[in-house]
Amino acid sequence: MPRFPASSSTNRSLSAGVFSAVAERVRHYSGPAYRLHIGDTWREPLAAAMAESQRTADLPHLHTYSPVHGEPPLLDAIVRRIKKRTGRTLDRGAVQVTAGATGALSVLCQTLLDPGDEVLLPAPFWPLIRGIIASRGAVPVQVPLFDRLRSPGFDLERALEQAITPRTVAIYVNSPHNPTGVILDASEAAVIARVARRHDLWVLCDEVYEELWLGDAPHEPLWSRPDLFDRTIAVHSMSKGYGLAGARVGYLHGPPEVVGAVRAVHTYQVYGAARPMQLGAARALDEGDAWLAEARTLYRDAAQATARTLGVPTPAGGTFLFFDARPWLGGAADAEPLLLRCVDEGVLLTPGAASGDAYPTWVRVCFTSVPPDQLSEALARLGGVLAAMAPAPTAGGAA
Ligand SMILES: Cc1ncc(COP(=O)(O)O)c(C=O)c1O
């Protein structure tokens, strides 16, 4: 049946941007802007990893096609990095270089899912993942979880079990987490493993913040646990830890047979990730430890300052804080009044609704997207807005 001029019904609901009163106000704002709504870093990457450090004089044929699998020096660097981080030796064939983690998850969903399949999507979540699953014609099943994980009475296993149907094929897990900064602990990971094994689910482990733990020691990645390793595809990125978001380089690894199938899909959808930036990424993985340690120190300070302003605990990892703005909303059904006041102060924040249907009154703040002096100014402005919108004390004195 002819379709012109419409696009496919699967993809009609996707949009490249979100129209909202907040976005409209941002368009008309002309003062200095503090872009705390973007999950990126103000830091320049390691010099050896920069685009301008990849030179044809040193690297002949730099601009020819890269192998679909990935550049050999990057594949070697990935295997070395994973070994150093977890002690596991990956088979090179079980690794696929991708165009960022977005490209990895997109190709992975295309490989594993059929239209109508359901994927458990613990909420709140990284906004793009919902669309990535939906663009395959599959159904993202939101399971509110990360904001209540350690609250008395919350039962993680029951929450996951209740969302499972005969159509459930996979669960997506992101830890350290965007947007709450939670790092799942061993007992929570064990619950996920138990549920996945009981229902024979694939586990899609989104590891893009793996290097950005803000406590004293790194955590054990979920995918490397013996009870998850055989059913997990882990997705990594050079964007977050290494400050290379514009390079569009990531990678995934998992059981060799499925990674072979991913590679076939990658051939037809992407072919290969950008060759010069794959070579830069290899340098970052091999030589970036000091850069990373410095990033963690700077980000930890930024996280603490942001948490103080909001009066919430410092996140365990990642680059965001996520808070329920209800106390400042005067009964409004969503966070728009606060977001609009912030735009007038030049402070741009993300509406929680982008991270799930259960979060209309929540707000996400990225604490790594502007340098420390600008973050201080942005937090002073945000603190001013919160003070101005704080509820008046009641007669009994409690606010
Ligand atoms: C949880 C999560 N997964 C994946 C991505 C995508 O990363 P990349 O830049 O490698 O595509 C992001 C980016 O913000 C993210 O927050």
The ligand as an ORCA input file, in Angstrom:
! r2SCAN-3c Opt
* xyz 0 1
  C      23.164      6.015     29.934
  C      23.684      6.430     28.593
  N      23.852      5.500     27.649
  C      24.319      5.808     26.432
  C      24.635      7.117     26.104
  C      25.139      7.415     24.721
  O      26.530      7.546     24.701
  P      27.319      7.831     23.348
  O      27.749      9.250     23.370
  O      28.495      6.896     23.395
  O      26.430      7.531     22.222
  C      24.456      8.131     27.047
  C      24.710      9.522     26.690
  O      24.319     10.449     27.362
  C      23.962      7.777     28.331
  O      23.784      8.690     29.284
*
